[in-house]
Amino acid sequence: MKLASYEHRGQVFVGAVVGERVVDLSSVALALGHDAISRDRMLSLLAGGDAAMEAVRKHLAQPSRHAIALNDVRLLAPIPRPGKVVAIGRNYADHAAETGVKPFENPRIIAKLPSSVIGPGAVVRRPVGVTKLDYEVELGVVIGRRAKLVSRANALEYVAGYTILDDVSAREFQLDVSPAQTTFAKSMDDFCPLGPWIVTGDEIPDPQSLALKLWVNGELLQDGNTHDMIFGVAQLIEYISRYMTLEPGDVIATGTPAGVGAFRKPPRWLQPGDKVELEITGIGRLLHWIG
């Protein structure tokens, strides 16, 4: 299933994308005791766990379900305000190599603050004074169950689904200052385009075999595969949950392959007017602009 948050006629809803239409899940959310148009509509649905997902599947099987054309709605970030976004630094071998460092022995944990999240088609507004604006296509892992001290063998059972994320970064705050202000560099307003929806885990049984691509103005700049991750999704959940509790709706940004702007020769920085497109196998394509 593809679970989406969207705006229609001034109201915000949670729905399921089926083909070129979106099915309203308001009645499902209400039946589960949740407010379908509350701020935490998707978080509430994810927190409902297996029972909520089964209710959604039954609703989609009904011929009388209400659906509207995707072209008639505005897709939002599937989780407009996650509890937390846990990002992983230099988690692809080719990206570690282009930065000139050896692979880490343990995951490098970074935070992207939830207020940086924006949705599909939105504009990343370049902050005044920032000139080294960079891109990173990443697989976003959406947590569906409270996870604490999870074993690697069972880790994928805690995943609700997967989405696409651009880990936008102001490199001057990450690479040009001492000490590095990495979380700040990655958490400015609009620096976390997310979407276009969540594809549930049953449709992606192996998250370590997905192609990732990123284009700027039609030019392919990143072309990788999740099998090149140094620490896979299950290993990341095991490691993170050893130290912090992961909750429904939390997002893990799992790292990016080689090709980021900072390490190109010469560097390739995002400019106002740029069109950025990201794609991951089995999920779809996320588009955003630079303003």
VEXDREN-2710 file (C-alpha; in Angstrom, 1 decimal):
% VEXDREN-2710
k/r/px/py/pz
1/MET/0.0/0.0/0.0
2/LYS/0.9/3.6/-0.5
3/LEU/-0.1/5.8/2.4
4/ALA/-0.2/9.5/1.9
5/SER/-1.1/12.7/3.6
6/TYR/-2.9/15.3/1.4
7/GLU/-4.8/18.5/1.3
8/HIS/-8.1/18.8/-0.5
9/ARG/-10.4/21.8/-0.4
10/GLY/-8.6/23.3/2.5
11/GLN/-8.6/20.2/4.7
12/VAL/-5.9/17.7/5.4
13/PHE/-6.5/14.0/5.2
14/VAL/-4.7/10.7/5.3
15/GLY/-5.3/8.3/2.4
16/ALA/-4.1/5.4/0.3
17/VAL/-2.9/5.9/-3.3
18/VAL/-4.3/3.4/-5.7
19/GLY/-3.2/4.0/-9.3
20/GLU/-3.9/7.7/-10.1
21/ARG/-6.4/8.2/-7.4
22/VAL/-6.3/8.6/-3.6
23/VAL/-8.8/6.8/-1.3
24/ASP/-9.9/8.7/1.7
25/LEU/-9.2/6.8/5.0
26/SER/-11.1/9.2/7.3
27/SER/-13.7/6.6/8.1
28/VAL/-11.0/4.1/9.0
29/ALA/-9.2/6.5/11.3
30/LEU/-12.5/7.4/13.0
31/ALA/-13.4/3.8/13.5
32/LEU/-10.0/3.3/15.2
33/GLY/-10.8/6.2/17.5
34/HIS/-8.6/8.8/15.8
35/ASP/-9.4/12.2/14.4
36/ALA/-8.9/11.8/10.6
37/ILE/-8.0/15.5/10.1
38/SER/-5.9/16.0/13.2
39/ARG/-2.3/17.2/13.0
40/ASP/-1.1/13.7/13.9
41/ARG/-3.4/11.8/11.5
42/MET/-0.7/9.6/9.9
43/LEU/1.1/9.1/13.2
44/SER/-2.2/7.9/14.7
45/LEU/-2.8/5.5/11.8
46/LEU/0.8/4.1/12.1
47/ALA/0.4/3.8/15.9
48/GLY/-2.6/1.6/15.3
49/GLY/-0.2/-1.1/14.1
50/ASP/-1.3/-4.3/12.4
51/ALA/-5.0/-3.8/13.3
52/ALA/-5.0/-0.4/11.6
53/MET/-3.3/-1.7/8.4
54/GLU/-5.8/-4.6/8.2
55/ALA/-8.7/-2.1/8.5
56/VAL/-7.1/-0.1/5.7
57/ARG/-6.9/-3.2/3.5
58/LYS/-10.5/-4.1/4.1
59/HIS/-11.6/-0.5/3.3
60/LEU/-9.7/-0.6/0.0
61/ALA/-11.4/-3.8/-0.9
62/GLN/-14.9/-2.1/-0.7
63/PRO/-16.3/-1.0/-4.1
64/SER/-18.0/1.9/-2.4
65/ARG/-14.8/3.5/-1.1
66/HIS/-14.5/7.3/-1.8
67/ALA/-11.6/8.2/-4.1
68/ILE/-10.5/11.3/-5.9
69/ALA/-7.9/12.0/-8.6
70/LEU/-4.4/12.6/-7.5
71/ASN/-4.3/15.6/-9.7
72/ASP/-7.1/17.2/-7.6
73/VAL/-5.2/17.0/-4.3
74/ARG/-1.9/18.5/-3.0
75/LEU/0.3/15.8/-1.5
76/LEU/2.0/16.7/1.8
77/ALA/4.9/15.0/3.5
78/PRO/3.4/11.7/4.5
79/ILE/4.4/12.4/8.1
80/PRO/4.3/16.2/8.3
81/ARG/6.0/16.4/11.7
82/PRO/7.8/13.1/12.7
83/GLY/8.7/12.7/16.3
84/LYS/12.3/12.5/15.2
85/VAL/14.4/12.0/12.1
86/VAL/17.5/10.0/12.8
87/ALA/20.1/10.5/10.0
88/ILE/23.1/8.3/9.3
89/GLY/26.3/9.8/8.1
90/ARG/28.5/8.3/5.4
91/ASN/26.7/5.0/5.3
92/TYR/27.6/4.1/1.7
93/ALA/31.1/2.8/0.9
94/ASP/31.4/4.9/-2.3
95/HIS/30.3/8.1/-0.5
96/ALA/32.8/7.4/2.4
97/ALA/35.5/7.0/-0.2
98/GLU/34.6/10.3/-2.0
99/THR/34.9/12.1/1.3
100/GLY/38.3/10.6/1.9
101/VAL/37.5/8.7/5.1
102/LYS/37.5/5.0/6.0
103/PRO/34.1/3.3/6.7
104/PHE/33.0/3.9/10.3
105/GLU/33.1/0.9/12.7
106/ASN/29.6/2.0/14.1
107/PRO/26.9/4.1/12.5
108/ARG/27.4/7.8/12.7
109/ILE/24.3/9.3/14.1
110/ILE/23.1/12.8/13.1
111/ALA/19.7/14.5/13.7
112/LYS/17.5/16.3/11.3
113/LEU/15.0/18.3/13.4
114/PRO/11.3/17.6/12.6
115/SER/10.6/21.3/11.7
116/SER/12.8/20.9/8.6
117/VAL/10.2/18.5/6.9
118/ILE/8.4/19.6/3.8
119/GLY/6.4/17.7/1.2
120/PRO/6.5/16.8/-2.5
121/GLY/6.6/19.7/-4.9
122/ALA/7.6/22.2/-2.2
123/VAL/10.3/24.8/-2.4
124/VAL/13.5/24.5/-0.3
125/ARG/14.2/28.2/0.4
126/ARG/18.0/28.8/0.5
127/PRO/18.7/30.7/3.7
128/VAL/20.3/34.1/3.4
129/GLY/24.1/33.8/3.5
130/VAL/24.1/30.1/2.6
131/THR/26.0/29.4/-0.7
132/LYS/27.0/25.8/-0.3
133/LEU/23.5/24.1/-0.5
134/ASP/23.8/20.4/-1.2
135/TYR/21.6/17.4/-2.0
136/GLU/21.5/13.7/-0.8
137/VAL/19.0/11.1/-2.0
138/GLU/18.2/8.8/0.9
139/LEU/15.9/5.9/1.7
140/GLY/13.7/6.9/4.6
141/VAL/12.6/4.1/7.0
142/VAL/9.3/4.8/8.8
143/ILE/9.0/3.1/12.1
144/GLY/5.6/1.4/12.8
145/ARG/6.1/-0.1/16.3
146/ARG/7.8/1.1/19.5
147/ALA/11.3/-0.3/19.2
148/LYS/13.7/-0.7/22.1
149/LEU/16.5/-3.2/22.3
150/VAL/15.5/-4.8/19.0
151/SER/17.5/-7.6/17.6
152/ARG/18.7/-7.4/14.0
153/ALA/16.9/-10.6/13.2
154/ASN/13.5/-9.1/14.1
155/ALA/14.2/-5.5/13.2
156/LEU/12.2/-5.3/10.0
157/GLU/9.1/-6.3/11.9
158/TYR/9.2/-2.7/13.4
159/VAL/9.1/-1.0/10.0
160/ALA/5.8/0.4/8.8
161/GLY/7.2/1.3/5.4
162/TYR/9.6/3.3/3.3
163/THR/9.7/6.7/1.7
164/ILE/12.2/9.1/-0.1
165/LEU/14.1/11.8/1.6
166/ASP/16.5/14.6/0.5
167/ASP/19.0/15.3/3.2
168/VAL/19.5/18.9/2.1
169/SER/22.6/20.4/3.8
170/ALA/24.3/23.8/4.2
171/ARG/27.9/22.5/3.8
172/GLU/29.6/25.6/5.1
173/PHE/28.2/24.8/8.6
174/GLN/29.2/21.2/8.3
175/LEU/32.6/21.3/6.5
176/ASP/34.0/24.9/6.9
177/VAL/33.7/25.5/10.6
178/SER/35.3/24.0/13.7
179/PRO/33.6/22.3/15.5
180/ALA/31.3/21.1/12.7
181/GLN/27.7/22.0/13.2
182/THR/26.3/19.0/11.3
183/THR/22.8/18.9/12.9
184/PHE/22.4/22.6/12.3
185/ALA/23.6/22.3/8.7
186/LYS/20.9/19.7/8.0
187/SER/18.0/21.0/10.1
188/MET/17.3/24.5/8.6
189/ASP/13.8/25.3/7.4
190/ASP/12.8/23.2/4.4
191/PHE/15.9/21.0/4.6
192/CYS/14.0/17.6/4.7
193/PRO/11.8/17.1/1.6
194/LEU/9.9/13.8/2.3
195/GLY/7.5/11.7/0.3
196/PRO/5.7/11.3/-1.9
197/TRP/4.1/8.6/0.3
198/ILE/4.9/5.7/2.5
199/VAL/5.1/2.3/0.7
200/THR/4.3/-0.4/3.4
201/GLY/6.9/-2.9/4.3
202/ASP/5.1/-5.9/2.8
203/GLU/5.7/-4.4/-0.7
204/ILE/9.5/-4.0/-0.1
205/PRO/10.6/-7.2/1.6
206/ASP/14.3/-6.5/1.0
207/PRO/15.2/-2.9/1.6
208/GLN/18.8/-3.7/0.6
209/SER/18.2/-4.1/-3.1
210/LEU/16.8/-0.7/-4.1
211/ALA/18.2/1.6/-6.7
212/LEU/18.5/5.3/-5.7
213/LYS/18.9/8.2/-8.2
214/LEU/18.9/12.0/-8.1
215/TRP/18.7/14.5/-10.9
216/VAL/19.2/18.3/-10.8
217/ASN/17.7/20.0/-13.8
218/GLY/17.5/16.7/-15.6
219/GLU/21.2/15.8/-15.1
220/LEU/21.8/12.5/-13.2
221/LEU/24.1/13.2/-10.3
222/GLN/23.6/10.3/-7.9
223/ASP/23.1/6.7/-9.0
224/GLY/23.4/4.0/-6.3
225/ASN/21.9/1.0/-4.6
226/THR/21.0/0.3/-1.0
227/HIS/23.0/-3.0/-1.2
228/ASP/26.1/-0.7/-0.9
229/MET/25.1/0.5/2.6
230/ILE/27.8/-0.2/5.2
231/PHE/25.1/-0.7/7.9
232/GLY/21.8/-2.1/6.5
233/VAL/18.3/-1.1/7.7
234/ALA/18.0/-4.0/10.2
235/GLN/21.5/-3.3/11.6
236/LEU/20.6/0.4/12.0
237/ILE/17.4/-0.3/13.9
238/GLU/19.3/-2.7/16.2
239/TYR/22.0/-0.2/16.9
240/ILE/19.8/2.9/17.4
241/SER/17.2/1.1/19.5
242/ARG/20.0/0.0/21.9
243/TYR/20.4/3.6/23.0
244/MET/17.1/5.4/22.2
245/THR/13.5/4.3/21.8
246/LEU/12.1/4.5/18.2
247/GLU/8.4/5.3/18.1
248/PRO/5.7/5.0/15.4
249/GLY/6.2/7.7/12.8
250/ASP/9.9/8.2/13.5
251/VAL/12.1/8.3/10.3
252/ILE/15.6/6.9/9.8
253/ALA/17.4/8.6/7.0
254/THR/19.8/5.8/6.0
255/GLY/22.6/7.7/4.2
256/THR/23.4/8.6/0.6
257/PRO/25.5/7.2/-2.2
258/ALA/28.4/9.0/-3.9
259/GLY/27.8/12.0/-6.1
260/VAL/26.9/14.7/-3.7
261/GLY/27.8/18.3/-4.7
262/ALA/30.4/19.0/-2.1
263/PHE/32.8/16.3/-3.4
264/ARG/32.4/16.9/-7.1
265/LYS/35.3/18.6/-8.9
266/PRO/34.4/21.4/-9.1
267/PRO/31.7/21.4/-6.3
268/ARG/28.1/21.5/-7.5
269/TRP/25.9/23.6/-5.3
270/LEU/22.1/24.0/-5.6
271/GLN/20.9/27.3/-6.9
272/PRO/17.6/29.1/-6.8
273/GLY/15.4/27.8/-9.6
274/ASP/16.9/24.3/-9.7
275/LYS/14.6/21.3/-10.1
276/VAL/15.6/18.4/-7.9
277/GLU/14.1/14.9/-8.6
278/LEU/14.8/11.8/-6.5
279/GLU/13.7/8.2/-7.3
280/ILE/13.9/4.9/-5.4
281/THR/12.9/1.6/-6.8
282/GLY/9.5/0.4/-5.6
283/ILE/8.6/3.8/-4.0
284/GLY/8.4/6.3/-6.8
285/ARG/9.7/9.8/-7.4
286/LEU/10.0/12.9/-5.2
287/LEU/10.3/16.3/-6.8
288/HIS/11.1/19.6/-5.2
289/TRP/12.5/23.0/-6.1
290/ILE/15.2/25.4/-4.8
291/GLY/14.1/29.0/-4.1
END
